Structure formats: structure tokens, C-alpha cells
Amino acid sequence: MSNTQWIWRYAKKNRGKIILAILFLVINAALIIVNPYLGGMVIDDVINQQKTHLLIPLLLIMIATTVIRTIVRYSYQILFERVGQNTLYDLREDLYQKLQELDFDFFNHTRVGDIMARMTGDTDAIRHFVSWVTYNIAECILWFFSAVVVMSFIDWKLMLALVAVTPIIFLLTNRMSKKAHPLFFDIRESFSRLNSMVEENIGGNRVVKAFARENFEIEKFRSYNEDFKTRNMASAKVSRTYLPWLDGLAGSLSVIALVLGGIFVINGDMTLGDLVAFNGYLWMLNNPMRMSGWLINDVQRFSAACIKIRQMLAQESKIPVHQQEKLEPIKGFVEFKDVSFHFQMIQSKMYWRTSTSRLGRDKR
């Protein structure tokens, strides 16, 4: 079972919200197409052909489209966030219930910091994937293919010149994904060790101070912290290697569109309004290409988190607990019978002290 199939078991309880959010996603992608097309009409019809009576209606449609798009996009962002929070709630419930079922052997061989990392950082990485990464991936796919279809109707030759860049971007993102996956797993393991070390130090701070081991603990923390920084820097190095190329290739689309589009307009193969509209759709190709690197990082972080959480949920106790549900609850009462209690104050010492104090005063 893949990680997405596994997390769907928790998210599927929110089918209604997911279906409504996807519907809003499609509506948003359809509305995005409107404004660049109307912008091209303003250039060709209103400015070039002097059809000024179309200006106000076109502007009103563009404003209305923008307002509706804002409301629709905000709505599905809230819906996805709610689905992510509900998924996180159910997942944490299962994790905590699993912790109560496991025996001492698990806790003897598992660091407390590792358990805390699974309950906090790993679960939040899954929430981030469900709430943010999923709809961003869906947005990028819808925007890309919508732009390809609409731009093909405007000028298929210019569209093919832009799409020719995408295979290079696909190869780069694929290589980045393969290199990033083990690094994120290492980061997660290093964070677990760091978390465990801090937890143990805080829990045993009396012992540390009693034996004057503060300097030793500081050096120990520094080594764990250095390891965590090193692994994060290795991940950043991968991003530094590939993300500039992805951004550069995405930025090259604007240059290709302006150069080839300008030549087509000069030669009369394309109107200026079509070039403006084409350029308006350009960001729908550009943005998914720029986002691909960041989304790959988030997906790899999600995969590393799923591995650790699924391992914990699959952990079996060496002492079987499945028969506990068959036991009937035991009820009992405590009754005191033939029991007595006696309390006696000893006054002699108090009297002696009082007498001594009085004697002392008499001598004075």
C-alpha cells in the first residue's frame, strides 16, 4: 500500500468536503482562463478597432471574475485545511491508542524523543501534505493543461515552442526527487536523536547538576546539533543545485514567448491582442514549473514521515492484548471490619521543654 493510499484511509471520512473542494478547484481553473482572453479583446477590439462601447462590459466581467475566483479559491483552501486537521486528529488518536497498547519492550528500545518526533513533526508533515501540497499539485496540473489547450487555439506553433522545455524540467525534478528522498529521511532521524537527547537532559537535570556534568552535556548537544545542521545543509545543497535551473527554465518561457511572439506579430501571423492573451496565460505554465521543486521536497518530507508513523502503528506488543476486550469488567468494594485506630500525643517532652525554658528565665 502506497503512502497516499494509506493516508486516504483517514481522509476519506471527509469525502463531502473533498468533492466540494475539487469542484471549486475546477471552477477556479476555468475562471483563470477568462481574464487573459478578455485582455486580448481589449487590445484587438477596443483599442485597435475602436469598439469603445465594449470597454466597460469587458472590465466589469474581469472584475467580477476576479472577485468570484478569490472567493472560490479561499473556499477550497479552507476545505482542504479542515480535511487536513480532521485527518491529523484521527491519526493522532490512533497513535496515542497504539502507545497505550505497547508493552515495556517497545519503550525500552525506543527513544522518547523519537516517539515525540512522530507525534509532532511527522504528523504535522502529513497534515501539511493533505492541507496544502495536494491542492497545490492539483492546481498546477489543472493550470498547466488548461493553459496548453487555450494557448493551442491562439497559436499552436508558439505553444509547442514553450512546451518543448517541459521534458527538461521533468528530468530535473525526477533526479531531484531521487536525491532528496534519503536526505529527508536522514534529517528526520537526526531530529529524533536531537529531540531524545534534549528530553533526557531535561528529565535528568538534577543528576547532571549533582555530578557537575553541564559542560559534557553542552558538548554532547553541540555534536547532535551539528549533525542536524549538516544533514539540513545537504538537503539545501540539493535544492541549490536544481531549483535555480528549474526557475531559470521557467523564466525562459517569457523570453521565448516575447521573441517568437513578437516575430509572429511583425509578420502578421498573430495579432497583438493574441500575443497579450498568450502572455497572460504564460504564468499558468511558468508557475507549475517553478513550484515543482518545492512540491517535490514536501512530498519527500511526507514520505519520510509516513515511514516512521506506519512503522509505529504496525508495531506489535510481545504480550498479546487482543483478548482484553473479552474480559468482563471487574467491580469490587472495600469494607473495613473490626478495625480500630488510635492516636496518642506524648506530652512529656513538651512539658520538659516548657519547664526548662521557665527555669532559664528564673535564672536570669
C-alpha positions in Angstrom: 0.0 0.0 0.0 1.4 3.4 -1.0 1.6 6.3 1.4 -1.2 8.2 -0.4 -3.5 5.1 -0.2 -2.7 4.7 3.5 -3.4 8.3 4.4 -6.6 8.2 2.3 -8.0 5.7 4.9 -8.0 8.7 7.3 -9.0 11.4 4.9 -11.9 9.5 3.2 -14.2 10.3 6.2 -14.3 13.9 4.7 -15.4 12.8 1.2 -18.1 15.5 1.0 -15.6 18.3 1.8 -13.0 16.8 -0.7 -15.6 16.6 -3.5 -16.7 20.2 -2.9 -13.1 21.4 -2.8 -12.3 19.6 -6.1 -15.3 21.2 -7.7 -14.1 24.6 -6.5 -10.7 23.8 -7.9 -12.1 23.1 -11.4 -14.2 26.3 -11.3 -11.2 28.3 -10.3 -9.2 26.8 -13.2 -12.0 27.7 -15.6 -12.2 31.2 -14.4 -8.5 31.8 -14.7 -8.9 31.4 -18.5 -11.3 34.3 -18.7 -9.3 37.4 -17.9 -6.3 36.9 -20.3 -8.7 36.2 -23.1 -10.7 39.4 -22.3 -7.4 41.3 -22.1 -6.6 40.3 -25.7 -10.1 41.5 -26.7 -9.4 44.9 -25.2 -6.3 45.2 -27.3 -7.8 44.0 -30.6 -11.4 45.2 -30.4 -11.4 48.2 -28.1 -8.0 49.8 -28.9 -7.3 48.7 -32.5 -10.8 48.6 -33.9 -12.1 51.5 -31.7 -15.1 49.5 -30.3 -15.1 51.6 -27.1 -18.6 50.5 -26.1 -17.1 47.1 -25.2 -14.6 48.5 -22.7 -16.9 48.9 -19.7 -18.7 45.5 -20.1 -15.3 43.7 -20.5 -13.9 45.5 -17.4 -16.9 44.6 -15.3 -16.7 40.9 -16.4 -13.0 40.9 -15.5 -13.6 42.4 -12.1 -16.5 40.0 -11.4 -14.4 37.1 -12.5 -11.5 38.2 -10.1 -13.9 38.5 -7.2 -15.5 35.1 -7.8 -12.1 33.5 -8.2 -10.9 34.9 -4.9 -13.9 33.6 -3.0 -13.7 30.2 -4.7 -10.0 29.8 -4.1 -10.4 30.8 -0.4 -13.2 28.3 0.0 -11.3 25.3 -1.2 -8.2 26.3 0.7 -10.3 26.3 3.9 -11.9 23.0 3.0 -8.5 21.3 2.4 -7.2 22.7 5.7 -10.3 21.3 7.5 -9.7 17.9 5.9 -6.1 18.0 6.9 -6.9 18.9 10.5 -9.5 16.2 10.7 -7.1 13.7 9.3 -4.4 14.7 11.8 -6.9 14.4 14.6 -7.8 10.8 13.7 -4.2 9.9 13.1 -3.0 11.2 16.5 -5.9 9.3 18.2 -4.7 6.0 16.6 -1.1 6.8 17.5 -1.9 7.5 21.2 -4.1 4.4 21.4 -1.2 2.4 20.0 1.1 3.8 22.6 -1.2 2.5 25.4 -1.3 -0.9 23.9 2.5 -1.4 23.5 4.4 -3.1 26.3 7.6 -2.2 28.1 9.8 -3.8 25.5 8.9 -1.2 22.9 9.6 1.7 25.3 12.9 0.1 26.4 14.2 0.1 22.9 12.6 3.3 21.5 13.8 6.7 22.4 11.3 9.1 23.9 12.4 11.8 21.5 11.7 9.5 18.6 8.2 9.0 19.9 7.7 12.7 20.4 9.0 13.4 16.9 6.4 11.0 15.4 3.6 12.5 17.4 4.5 16.1 16.5 6.8 16.8 13.5 5.9 13.7 11.4 2.1 14.1 11.9 2.4 17.8 11.0 4.3 16.9 7.8 1.3 14.7 6.9 -1.2 17.5 7.7 0.8 19.8 5.5 0.7 17.4 2.7 -3.1 16.9 2.9 -3.9 20.5 3.6 -1.5 22.3 1.2 0.5 20.1 -1.1 -2.4 18.1 -2.5 -4.4 21.1 -3.7 -1.2 22.8 -5.0 -0.4 19.8 -7.1 -3.9 19.7 -8.4 -3.8 23.4 -9.2 -0.5 23.1 -11.1 -1.8 20.2 -13.2 -5.1 21.9 -14.0 -3.4 25.2 -14.8 -0.8 23.6 -17.0 -3.2 21.6 -19.1 -5.8 24.4 -19.3 -3.1 26.8 -20.5 -1.8 24.3 -23.1 -5.3 23.8 -24.5 -6.2 27.5 -24.7 -2.8 28.6 -26.0 -3.1 25.9 -28.7 -6.2 27.7 -30.0 -4.4 31.0 -30.0 -1.2 29.8 -31.8 -0.2 26.2 -31.7 3.3 26.8 -33.0 4.2 29.2 -30.2 2.7 26.8 -27.7 4.8 23.9 -28.9 7.9 26.1 -28.6 7.1 26.6 -24.9 6.1 23.1 -24.1 9.4 21.8 -25.6 11.1 23.0 -22.4 8.9 20.7 -20.1 10.8 17.4 -20.7 14.0 19.0 -19.4 12.1 20.2 -16.3 10.6 16.7 -15.8 14.1 15.1 -15.9 15.4 17.6 -13.4 12.5 17.1 -11.0 12.9 13.4 -11.2 16.6 13.5 -10.4 15.9 16.0 -7.6 13.3 13.6 -6.1 15.6 10.6 -6.1 18.4 12.6 -4.3 16.1 14.3 -1.8 14.2 11.3 -0.5 17.1 9.7 1.5 18.2 13.1 2.7 14.8 13.9 4.3 14.8 10.5 6.0 18.2 11.3 7.4 17.0 14.7 8.6 14.1 13.1 10.4 16.4 10.6 12.1 18.8 13.3 13.2 16.0 15.4 14.6 14.8 12.4 16.5 18.2 11.9 18.1 18.4 15.6 19.0 14.9 15.6 20.5 15.7 12.5 22.6 19.0 14.0 23.9 17.2 17.2 25.0 14.4 15.3 26.6 16.7 13.1 28.6 18.8 16.1 29.7 15.7 18.0 30.9 14.4 14.9 32.7 17.7 14.2 34.4 18.8 17.7 35.1 19.2 17.1 38.8 21.7 14.3 38.1 23.6 16.5 35.6 23.9 19.3 38.2 24.7 16.9 41.1 27.7 15.5 39.2 28.7 18.8 37.6 28.3 17.4 34.0 27.0 20.6 32.4 30.0 21.0 30.1 29.8 17.4 29.0 26.1 17.8 28.2 26.7 21.0 26.3 29.3 19.3 24.1 27.0 16.4 23.6 24.2 18.7 22.5 26.6 20.6 20.2 27.5 17.3 18.4 23.9 16.3 17.9 23.0 19.9 16.8 25.9 19.9 14.3 24.8 16.6 12.8 21.2 18.0 12.4 22.6 21.2 10.7 24.9 19.1 8.4 22.0 17.0 7.2 19.8 20.0 6.6 22.6 21.7 4.7 22.9 18.5 2.5 19.2 18.9 1.7 19.7 22.6 1.0 22.6 21.7 -1.4 20.3 19.6 -3.5 17.8 22.4 -3.7 20.6 24.8 -4.5 21.7 22.5 -7.4 18.3 22.0 -9.0 16.0 24.9 -8.1 17.9 27.6 -9.9 17.7 25.5 -13.1 14.0 25.0 -12.6 13.4 28.7 -12.0 15.7 29.6 -15.0 13.9 27.3 -17.4 10.5 28.6 -16.1 11.7 32.1 -16.7 12.9 31.3 -20.2 9.3 30.8 -21.2 8.7 34.6 -21.1 11.7 35.2 -23.3 10.6 32.6 -25.8 7.1 33.9 -25.9 8.2 37.5 -26.4 10.8 36.8 -29.0 8.8 34.3 -31.2 5.5 36.1 -30.5 7.0 39.4 -31.5 8.3 37.9 -34.8 4.8 36.4 -35.4 3.1 39.8 -34.8 5.6 41.6 -37.1 5.0 39.0 -39.8 1.2 39.3 -39.5 0.8 35.7 -38.3 -0.5 36.8 -34.9 -2.4 39.8 -33.6 -1.1 42.0 -30.8 -4.2 41.1 -28.7 -3.4 37.4 -29.2 0.1 37.9 -28.0 -1.1 39.8 -24.9 -3.6 37.0 -24.2 -0.9 34.4 -24.8 1.4 36.2 -22.4 -1.4 36.3 -19.9 -1.6 32.5 -19.9 2.1 32.2 -19.7 2.2 32.2 -15.9 -0.1 29.1 -15.9 2.9 27.3 -17.5 5.5 29.2 -15.6 4.1 28.7 -12.0 3.8 24.9 -12.1 7.4 24.6 -13.3 8.6 26.9 -10.5 6.6 25.1 -7.9 7.6 21.6 -9.0 10.9 21.7 -7.0 9.3 22.9 -3.8 6.4 20.4 -4.1 8.9 17.6 -4.6 10.6 18.5 -1.3 7.3 18.5 0.5 6.3 15.1 -1.0 9.6 13.6 0.1 9.1 15.0 3.6 5.7 13.5 3.7 7.1 10.1 2.6 9.7 10.1 5.3 7.1 10.9 7.9 4.8 8.2 6.7 7.5 5.6 7.0 8.1 6.3 10.7 4.4 6.6 11.6 3.4 3.4 9.8 6.2 1.5 11.5 4.9 2.6 14.8 1.2 1.7 14.0 2.4 -1.7 12.7 4.4 -2.4 15.9 3.0 -5.4 17.8 3.3 -5.9 21.5 5.1 -9.1 22.7 2.4 -9.5 25.2 -0.9 -10.2 23.3 -3.6 -7.7 24.2 -6.3 -8.7 21.7 -8.1 -10.8 24.4 -8.6 -7.9 26.7 -11.9 -7.0 25.2 -13.3 -10.4 26.1 -12.7 -9.9 29.8 -15.7 -8.7 31.8 -15.1 -5.5 33.8 -14.4 -6.3 37.5 -16.1 -4.3 40.2 -15.4 -4.5 43.9 -15.8 -2.8 47.2 -13.5 -2.3 50.1 -15.1 -2.8 53.5 -13.4 -2.1 56.9 -14.5 -4.6 59.6 -13.2 -4.9 63.2 -10.6 -2.2 62.5 -9.7 0.4 65.1 -7.4 3.5 65.0 -5.7 5.1 68.0 -3.9 8.4 68.2 -1.9 9.5 71.3 0.0 12.7 71.9 3.1 12.5 74.0 3.1 15.5 76.4 6.3 14.7 78.4 8.8 16.2 76.0 6.7 19.3 75.6 6.4 19.6 79.4 10.2 19.2 79.9 10.9 21.8 77.3 8.4 24.2 78.9 10.0 23.6 82.4 13.5 24.2 81.0 12.5 27.4 79.4 10.9 28.6 82.6 14.0 27.6 84.6 16.1 29.6 82.3 14.0 32.7 82.8 14.1 32.3 86.6 17.9 32.2 86.5 18.0 35.4 84.5 
